[in-house]
Structure formats: structure tokens, C-alpha cells
Amino acid sequence: MRYVVAIAAVALGIAAVVYGGADDSPGLQLIGALLVVGAIAFAVRTARRRT
């Protein structure tokens, strides 16, 4: 279930980066990129703790 949340966060972050690029908003792109990186880090940390 936690992976589903991480995948949804990555998808939302990618959408924010794309929308921020179309709108020429560097702040939204930064927030999207941070969301993607944070979700990936969360998924990796979760996977490492399970083993």
C-alpha cells in the first residue's frame, strides 16, 4: 500500500513539473521535483526496512 502512495506522489510531482514548465513557474517545478525525490527516497527507505 505504501508503494501506491509513493507512485501517486511521483505522478503528482511529474505533473507539477510539467505544468510549471508550461506556466513558466520555477517554484512549482521545484516543488514537483522535491516531491518526486522525496517519494523515491520514501519508497527506497521502505523497501530497505522490509528486508
mmJSON file of the N, C-alpha and C atoms, coordinates in Angstrom:
{"data_MODEL":{"atom_site":{
"group_PDB":["ATOM","ATOM","ATOM","ATOM","ATOM","ATOM","ATOM","ATOM","ATOM","ATOM","ATOM","ATOM","ATOM","ATOM","ATOM","ATOM","ATOM","ATOM","ATOM","ATOM","ATOM","ATOM","ATOM","ATOM","ATOM","ATOM","ATOM","ATOM","ATOM","ATOM","ATOM","ATOM","ATOM","ATOM","ATOM","ATOM","ATOM","ATOM","ATOM","ATOM","ATOM","ATOM","ATOM","ATOM","ATOM","ATOM","ATOM","ATOM","ATOM","ATOM","ATOM","ATOM","ATOM","ATOM","ATOM","ATOM","ATOM","ATOM","ATOM","ATOM","ATOM","ATOM","ATOM","ATOM","ATOM","ATOM","ATOM","ATOM","ATOM","ATOM","ATOM","ATOM","ATOM","ATOM","ATOM","ATOM","ATOM","ATOM","ATOM","ATOM","ATOM","ATOM","ATOM","ATOM","ATOM","ATOM","ATOM","ATOM","ATOM","ATOM","ATOM","ATOM","ATOM","ATOM","ATOM","ATOM","ATOM","ATOM","ATOM","ATOM","ATOM","ATOM","ATOM","ATOM","ATOM","ATOM","ATOM","ATOM","ATOM","ATOM","ATOM","ATOM","ATOM","ATOM","ATOM","ATOM","ATOM","ATOM","ATOM","ATOM","ATOM","ATOM","ATOM","ATOM","ATOM","ATOM","ATOM","ATOM","ATOM","ATOM","ATOM","ATOM","ATOM","ATOM","ATOM","ATOM","ATOM","ATOM","ATOM","ATOM","ATOM","ATOM","ATOM","ATOM","ATOM","ATOM","ATOM","ATOM","ATOM","ATOM","ATOM","ATOM","ATOM"],
"id":[1,2,3,4,5,6,7,8,9,10,11,12,13,14,15,16,17,18,19,20,21,22,23,24,25,26,27,28,29,30,31,32,33,34,35,36,37,38,39,40,41,42,43,44,45,46,47,48,49,50,51,52,53,54,55,56,57,58,59,60,61,62,63,64,65,66,67,68,69,70,71,72,73,74,75,76,77,78,79,80,81,82,83,84,85,86,87,88,89,90,91,92,93,94,95,96,97,98,99,100,101,102,103,104,105,106,107,108,109,110,111,112,113,114,115,116,117,118,119,120,121,122,123,124,125,126,127,128,129,130,131,132,133,134,135,136,137,138,139,140,141,142,143,144,145,146,147,148,149,150,151,152,153],
"type_symbol":["N","C","C","N","C","C","N","C","C","N","C","C","N","C","C","N","C","C","N","C","C","N","C","C","N","C","C","N","C","C","N","C","C","N","C","C","N","C","C","N","C","C","N","C","C","N","C","C","N","C","C","N","C","C","N","C","C","N","C","C","N","C","C","N","C","C","N","C","C","N","C","C","N","C","C","N","C","C","N","C","C","N","C","C","N","C","C","N","C","C","N","C","C","N","C","C","N","C","C","N","C","C","N","C","C","N","C","C","N","C","C","N","C","C","N","C","C","N","C","C","N","C","C","N","C","C","N","C","C","N","C","C","N","C","C","N","C","C","N","C","C","N","C","C","N","C","C","N","C","C","N","C","C"],
"label_atom_id":["N","CA","C","N","CA","C","N","CA","C","N","CA","C","N","CA","C","N","CA","C","N","CA","C","N","CA","C","N","CA","C","N","CA","C","N","CA","C","N","CA","C","N","CA","C","N","CA","C","N","CA","C","N","CA","C","N","CA","C","N","CA","C","N","CA","C","N","CA","C","N","CA","C","N","CA","C","N","CA","C","N","CA","C","N","CA","C","N","CA","C","N","CA","C","N","CA","C","N","CA","C","N","CA","C","N","CA","C","N","CA","C","N","CA","C","N","CA","C","N","CA","C","N","CA","C","N","CA","C","N","CA","C","N","CA","C","N","CA","C","N","CA","C","N","CA","C","N","CA","C","N","CA","C","N","CA","C","N","CA","C","N","CA","C","N","CA","C","N","CA","C","N","CA","C","N","CA","C"],
"label_alt_id":[null,null,null,null,null,null,null,null,null,null,null,null,null,null,null,null,null,null,null,null,null,null,null,null,null,null,null,null,null,null,null,null,null,null,null,null,null,null,null,null,null,null,null,null,null,null,null,null,null,null,null,null,null,null,null,null,null,null,null,null,null,null,null,null,null,null,null,null,null,null,null,null,null,null,null,null,null,null,null,null,null,null,null,null,null,null,null,null,null,null,null,null,null,null,null,null,null,null,null,null,null,null,null,null,null,null,null,null,null,null,null,null,null,null,null,null,null,null,null,null,null,null,null,null,null,null,null,null,null,null,null,null,null,null,null,null,null,null,null,null,null,null,null,null,null,null,null,null,null,null,null,null,null],
"label_comp_id":["MET","MET","MET","ARG","ARG","ARG","TYR","TYR","TYR","VAL","VAL","VAL","VAL","VAL","VAL","ALA","ALA","ALA","ILE","ILE","ILE","ALA","ALA","ALA","ALA","ALA","ALA","VAL","VAL","VAL","ALA","ALA","ALA","LEU","LEU","LEU","GLY","GLY","GLY","ILE","ILE","ILE","ALA","ALA","ALA","ALA","ALA","ALA","VAL","VAL","VAL","VAL","VAL","VAL","TYR","TYR","TYR","GLY","GLY","GLY","GLY","GLY","GLY","ALA","ALA","ALA","ASP","ASP","ASP","ASP","ASP","ASP","SER","SER","SER","PRO","PRO","PRO","GLY","GLY","GLY","LEU","LEU","LEU","GLN","GLN","GLN","LEU","LEU","LEU","ILE","ILE","ILE","GLY","GLY","GLY","ALA","ALA","ALA","LEU","LEU","LEU","LEU","LEU","LEU","VAL","VAL","VAL","VAL","VAL","VAL","GLY","GLY","GLY","ALA","ALA","ALA","ILE","ILE","ILE","ALA","ALA","ALA","PHE","PHE","PHE","ALA","ALA","ALA","VAL","VAL","VAL","ARG","ARG","ARG","THR","THR","THR","ALA","ALA","ALA","ARG","ARG","ARG","ARG","ARG","ARG","ARG","ARG","ARG","THR","THR","THR"],
"label_asym_id":["A","A","A","A","A","A","A","A","A","A","A","A","A","A","A","A","A","A","A","A","A","A","A","A","A","A","A","A","A","A","A","A","A","A","A","A","A","A","A","A","A","A","A","A","A","A","A","A","A","A","A","A","A","A","A","A","A","A","A","A","A","A","A","A","A","A","A","A","A","A","A","A","A","A","A","A","A","A","A","A","A","A","A","A","A","A","A","A","A","A","A","A","A","A","A","A","A","A","A","A","A","A","A","A","A","A","A","A","A","A","A","A","A","A","A","A","A","A","A","A","A","A","A","A","A","A","A","A","A","A","A","A","A","A","A","A","A","A","A","A","A","A","A","A","A","A","A","A","A","A","A","A","A"],
"label_entity_id":["1","1","1","1","1","1","1","1","1","1","1","1","1","1","1","1","1","1","1","1","1","1","1","1","1","1","1","1","1","1","1","1","1","1","1","1","1","1","1","1","1","1","1","1","1","1","1","1","1","1","1","1","1","1","1","1","1","1","1","1","1","1","1","1","1","1","1","1","1","1","1","1","1","1","1","1","1","1","1","1","1","1","1","1","1","1","1","1","1","1","1","1","1","1","1","1","1","1","1","1","1","1","1","1","1","1","1","1","1","1","1","1","1","1","1","1","1","1","1","1","1","1","1","1","1","1","1","1","1","1","1","1","1","1","1","1","1","1","1","1","1","1","1","1","1","1","1","1","1","1","1","1","1"],
"label_seq_id":[1,1,1,2,2,2,3,3,3,4,4,4,5,5,5,6,6,6,7,7,7,8,8,8,9,9,9,10,10,10,11,11,11,12,12,12,13,13,13,14,14,14,15,15,15,16,16,16,17,17,17,18,18,18,19,19,19,20,20,20,21,21,21,22,22,22,23,23,23,24,24,24,25,25,25,26,26,26,27,27,27,28,28,28,29,29,29,30,30,30,31,31,31,32,32,32,33,33,33,34,34,34,35,35,35,36,36,36,37,37,37,38,38,38,39,39,39,40,40,40,41,41,41,42,42,42,43,43,43,44,44,44,45,45,45,46,46,46,47,47,47,48,48,48,49,49,49,50,50,50,51,51,51],
"pdbx_PDB_ins_code":[null,null,null,null,null,null,null,null,null,null,null,null,null,null,null,null,null,null,null,null,null,null,null,null,null,null,null,null,null,null,null,null,null,null,null,null,null,null,null,null,null,null,null,null,null,null,null,null,null,null,null,null,null,null,null,null,null,null,null,null,null,null,null,null,null,null,null,null,null,null,null,null,null,null,null,null,null,null,null,null,null,null,null,null,null,null,null,null,null,null,null,null,null,null,null,null,null,null,null,null,null,null,null,null,null,null,null,null,null,null,null,null,null,null,null,null,null,null,null,null,null,null,null,null,null,null,null,null,null,null,null,null,null,null,null,null,null,null,null,null,null,null,null,null,null,null,null,null,null,null,null,null,null],
"Cartn_x":[0.815,0.0,0.861,1.998,2.872,3.471,3.662,4.196,3.185,1.919,0.879,0.914,1.114,1.214,2.444,3.554,4.778,4.607,3.96,3.734,2.808,1.786,0.877,1.613,2.504,3.262,4.218,4.823,5.704,4.9,3.734,2.894,2.469,2.109,1.722,2.907,4.074,5.274,5.632,5.503,5.782,4.782,3.517,2.502,2.813,3.282,3.622,4.796,5.78,6.927,6.488,5.666,5.196,4.336,3.412,2.544,3.349,4.318,5.178,6.015,6.417,7.169,6.301,5.059,4.148,3.74,3.655,3.221,4.407,5.622,6.856,6.944,6.722,6.749,7.855,9.011,10.111,9.809,8.972,8.637,7.847,6.89,6.097,6.952,7.89,8.796,9.669,10.127,10.952,10.145,8.926,8.074,7.812,7.553,7.329,8.559,9.716,10.957,11.237,11.004,11.198,10.219,9.009,8.011,8.435,8.962,9.424,10.596,11.572,12.755,12.366,11.482,11.039,10.276,9.425,8.662,9.578,10.57,11.513,12.33,12.767,13.524,12.663,11.392,10.478,10.305,10.162,9.979,11.233,12.392,13.652,13.83,13.541,13.681,12.714,11.501,10.525,10.979,11.508,11.966,13.15,14.034,15.198,14.797,13.813,13.378,12.652,12.037,11.288,12.21,13.414,14.31,15.199],
"Cartn_y":[-1.194,0.0,1.261,1.187,2.36,2.672,1.635,1.871,2.608,2.354,3.045,4.537,4.867,6.268,6.914,6.192,6.722,6.928,5.99,6.122,7.297,7.472,8.604,9.93,9.972,11.192,11.506,10.476,10.683,11.209,10.632,11.096,12.545,12.895,14.276,15.229,14.787,15.613,15.833,14.785,14.929,15.878,15.761,16.672,18.113,18.325,19.67,20.236,19.399,19.856,20.224,19.393,19.671,20.926,21.042,22.215,23.475,23.358,24.502,24.928,23.991,24.326,25.029,24.596,25.218,26.608,26.791,28.061,28.975,28.481,29.21,29.599,28.608,28.828,27.974,28.587,27.785,27.252,27.945,27.468,26.178,26.099,24.878,23.727,24.02,22.977,22.46,23.349,22.939,22.085,22.497,21.714,20.332,20.268,18.983,18.096,18.681,17.9,17.396,18.236,17.803,16.703,16.79,15.752,14.419,14.455,13.228,12.624,13.437,12.939,12.395,13.099,12.634,11.327,11.175,9.933,8.76,8.994,7.92,7.547,8.532,8.244,7.477,7.85,7.147,5.691,5.454,4.09,3.25,3.839,3.099,2.789,3.752,3.52,2.425,2.441,1.426,0.047,-0.025,-1.313,-1.847,-0.98,-1.439,-1.92,-1.327,-1.733,-3.05,-3.41,-4.678,-5.886,-5.73,-6.895,-7.06],
"Cartn_z":[0.0,0.0,0.0,0.662,0.721,-0.641,-1.464,-2.795,-3.664,-3.441,-4.205,-3.883,-2.627,-2.223,-2.852,-2.869,-3.466,-4.972,-5.642,-7.086,-7.376,-6.541,-6.723,-6.497,-5.521,-5.259,-6.412,-6.986,-8.138,-9.318,-9.547,-10.659,-10.446,-9.222,-8.924,-9.088,-8.687,-8.845,-10.297,-11.107,-12.534,-13.178,-12.79,-13.315,-12.912,-11.696,-11.24,-12.032,-12.326,-13.109,-14.526,-15.125,-16.486,-16.517,-15.573,-15.531,-15.209,-14.331,-14.018,-15.202,-16.038,-17.243,-18.271,-18.389,-19.346,-18.877,-17.567,-16.996,-16.703,-16.925,-16.65,-15.174,-14.327,-12.885,-12.258,-11.968,-11.408,-10.006,-9.247,-7.904,-7.944,-8.858,-8.993,-9.497,-10.38,-10.856,-9.716,-8.86,-7.718,-6.747,-6.457,-5.561,-6.15,-7.45,-8.106,-8.049,-8.303,-8.257,-6.848,-5.852,-4.463,-4.087,-4.589,-4.319,-4.929,-6.136,-6.793,-6.026,-5.687,-4.973,-3.597,-2.907,-1.598,-1.67,-2.674,-2.821,-3.145,-3.977,-4.308,-3.076,-2.319,-1.093,-0.091,0.027,0.921,0.488,-0.817,-1.311,-1.093,-1.313,-1.109,0.375,1.239,2.682,3.154,2.629,2.986,2.513,1.31,0.769,1.573,1.995,2.775,4.16,4.754,6.099,6.095,4.983,4.915,4.848,4.379,4.244,5.426],
"occupancy":[1.0,1.0,1.0,1.0,1.0,1.0,1.0,1.0,1.0,1.0,1.0,1.0,1.0,1.0,1.0,1.0,1.0,1.0,1.0,1.0,1.0,1.0,1.0,1.0,1.0,1.0,1.0,1.0,1.0,1.0,1.0,1.0,1.0,1.0,1.0,1.0,1.0,1.0,1.0,1.0,1.0,1.0,1.0,1.0,1.0,1.0,1.0,1.0,1.0,1.0,1.0,1.0,1.0,1.0,1.0,1.0,1.0,1.0,1.0,1.0,1.0,1.0,1.0,1.0,1.0,1.0,1.0,1.0,1.0,1.0,1.0,1.0,1.0,1.0,1.0,1.0,1.0,1.0,1.0,1.0,1.0,1.0,1.0,1.0,1.0,1.0,1.0,1.0,1.0,1.0,1.0,1.0,1.0,1.0,1.0,1.0,1.0,1.0,1.0,1.0,1.0,1.0,1.0,1.0,1.0,1.0,1.0,1.0,1.0,1.0,1.0,1.0,1.0,1.0,1.0,1.0,1.0,1.0,1.0,1.0,1.0,1.0,1.0,1.0,1.0,1.0,1.0,1.0,1.0,1.0,1.0,1.0,1.0,1.0,1.0,1.0,1.0,1.0,1.0,1.0,1.0,1.0,1.0,1.0,1.0,1.0,1.0,1.0,1.0,1.0,1.0,1.0,1.0],
"B_iso_or_equiv":[0.0,0.0,0.0,0.0,0.0,0.0,0.0,0.0,0.0,0.0,0.0,0.0,0.0,0.0,0.0,0.0,0.0,0.0,0.0,0.0,0.0,0.0,0.0,0.0,0.0,0.0,0.0,0.0,0.0,0.0,0.0,0.0,0.0,0.0,0.0,0.0,0.0,0.0,0.0,0.0,0.0,0.0,0.0,0.0,0.0,0.0,0.0,0.0,0.0,0.0,0.0,0.0,0.0,0.0,0.0,0.0,0.0,0.0,0.0,0.0,0.0,0.0,0.0,0.0,0.0,0.0,0.0,0.0,0.0,0.0,0.0,0.0,0.0,0.0,0.0,0.0,0.0,0.0,0.0,0.0,0.0,0.0,0.0,0.0,0.0,0.0,0.0,0.0,0.0,0.0,0.0,0.0,0.0,0.0,0.0,0.0,0.0,0.0,0.0,0.0,0.0,0.0,0.0,0.0,0.0,0.0,0.0,0.0,0.0,0.0,0.0,0.0,0.0,0.0,0.0,0.0,0.0,0.0,0.0,0.0,0.0,0.0,0.0,0.0,0.0,0.0,0.0,0.0,0.0,0.0,0.0,0.0,0.0,0.0,0.0,0.0,0.0,0.0,0.0,0.0,0.0,0.0,0.0,0.0,0.0,0.0,0.0,0.0,0.0,0.0,0.0,0.0,0.0],
"pdbx_formal_charge":[null,null,null,null,null,null,null,null,null,null,null,null,null,null,null,null,null,null,null,null,null,null,null,null,null,null,null,null,null,null,null,null,null,null,null,null,null,null,null,null,null,null,null,null,null,null,null,null,null,null,null,null,null,null,null,null,null,null,null,null,null,null,null,null,null,null,null,null,null,null,null,null,null,null,null,null,null,null,null,null,null,null,null,null,null,null,null,null,null,null,null,null,null,null,null,null,null,null,null,null,null,null,null,null,null,null,null,null,null,null,null,null,null,null,null,null,null,null,null,null,null,null,null,null,null,null,null,null,null,null,null,null,null,null,null,null,null,null,null,null,null,null,null,null,null,null,null,null,null,null,null,null,null],
"auth_seq_id":[1,1,1,2,2,2,3,3,3,4,4,4,5,5,5,6,6,6,7,7,7,8,8,8,9,9,9,10,10,10,11,11,11,12,12,12,13,13,13,14,14,14,15,15,15,16,16,16,17,17,17,18,18,18,19,19,19,20,20,20,21,21,21,22,22,22,23,23,23,24,24,24,25,25,25,26,26,26,27,27,27,28,28,28,29,29,29,30,30,30,31,31,31,32,32,32,33,33,33,34,34,34,35,35,35,36,36,36,37,37,37,38,38,38,39,39,39,40,40,40,41,41,41,42,42,42,43,43,43,44,44,44,45,45,45,46,46,46,47,47,47,48,48,48,49,49,49,50,50,50,51,51,51],
"auth_comp_id":["MET","MET","MET","ARG","ARG","ARG","TYR","TYR","TYR","VAL","VAL","VAL","VAL","VAL","VAL","ALA","ALA","ALA","ILE","ILE","ILE","ALA","ALA","ALA","ALA","ALA","ALA","VAL","VAL","VAL","ALA","ALA","ALA","LEU","LEU","LEU","GLY","GLY","GLY","ILE","ILE","ILE","ALA","ALA","ALA","ALA","ALA","ALA","VAL","VAL","VAL","VAL","VAL","VAL","TYR","TYR","TYR","GLY","GLY","GLY","GLY","GLY","GLY","ALA","ALA","ALA","ASP","ASP","ASP","ASP","ASP","ASP","SER","SER","SER","PRO","PRO","PRO","GLY","GLY","GLY","LEU","LEU","LEU","GLN","GLN","GLN","LEU","LEU","LEU","ILE","ILE","ILE","GLY","GLY","GLY","ALA","ALA","ALA","LEU","LEU","LEU","LEU","LEU","LEU","VAL","VAL","VAL","VAL","VAL","VAL","GLY","GLY","GLY","ALA","ALA","ALA","ILE","ILE","ILE","ALA","ALA","ALA","PHE","PHE","PHE","ALA","ALA","ALA","VAL","VAL","VAL","ARG","ARG","ARG","THR","THR","THR","ALA","ALA","ALA","ARG","ARG","ARG","ARG","ARG","ARG","ARG","ARG","ARG","THR","THR","THR"],
"auth_asym_id":["A","A","A","A","A","A","A","A","A","A","A","A","A","A","A","A","A","A","A","A","A","A","A","A","A","A","A","A","A","A","A","A","A","A","A","A","A","A","A","A","A","A","A","A","A","A","A","A","A","A","A","A","A","A","A","A","A","A","A","A","A","A","A","A","A","A","A","A","A","A","A","A","A","A","A","A","A","A","A","A","A","A","A","A","A","A","A","A","A","A","A","A","A","A","A","A","A","A","A","A","A","A","A","A","A","A","A","A","A","A","A","A","A","A","A","A","A","A","A","A","A","A","A","A","A","A","A","A","A","A","A","A","A","A","A","A","A","A","A","A","A","A","A","A","A","A","A","A","A","A","A","A","A"],
"auth_atom_id":["N","CA","C","N","CA","C","N","CA","C","N","CA","C","N","CA","C","N","CA","C","N","CA","C","N","CA","C","N","CA","C","N","CA","C","N","CA","C","N","CA","C","N","CA","C","N","CA","C","N","CA","C","N","CA","C","N","CA","C","N","CA","C","N","CA","C","N","CA","C","N","CA","C","N","CA","C","N","CA","C","N","CA","C","N","CA","C","N","CA","C","N","CA","C","N","CA","C","N","CA","C","N","CA","C","N","CA","C","N","CA","C","N","CA","C","N","CA","C","N","CA","C","N","CA","C","N","CA","C","N","CA","C","N","CA","C","N","CA","C","N","CA","C","N","CA","C","N","CA","C","N","CA","C","N","CA","C","N","CA","C","N","CA","C","N","CA","C","N","CA","C","N","CA","C","N","CA","C"],
"pdbx_PDB_model_num":[1,1,1,1,1,1,1,1,1,1,1,1,1,1,1,1,1,1,1,1,1,1,1,1,1,1,1,1,1,1,1,1,1,1,1,1,1,1,1,1,1,1,1,1,1,1,1,1,1,1,1,1,1,1,1,1,1,1,1,1,1,1,1,1,1,1,1,1,1,1,1,1,1,1,1,1,1,1,1,1,1,1,1,1,1,1,1,1,1,1,1,1,1,1,1,1,1,1,1,1,1,1,1,1,1,1,1,1,1,1,1,1,1,1,1,1,1,1,1,1,1,1,1,1,1,1,1,1,1,1,1,1,1,1,1,1,1,1,1,1,1,1,1,1,1,1,1,1,1,1,1,1,1]
}}}
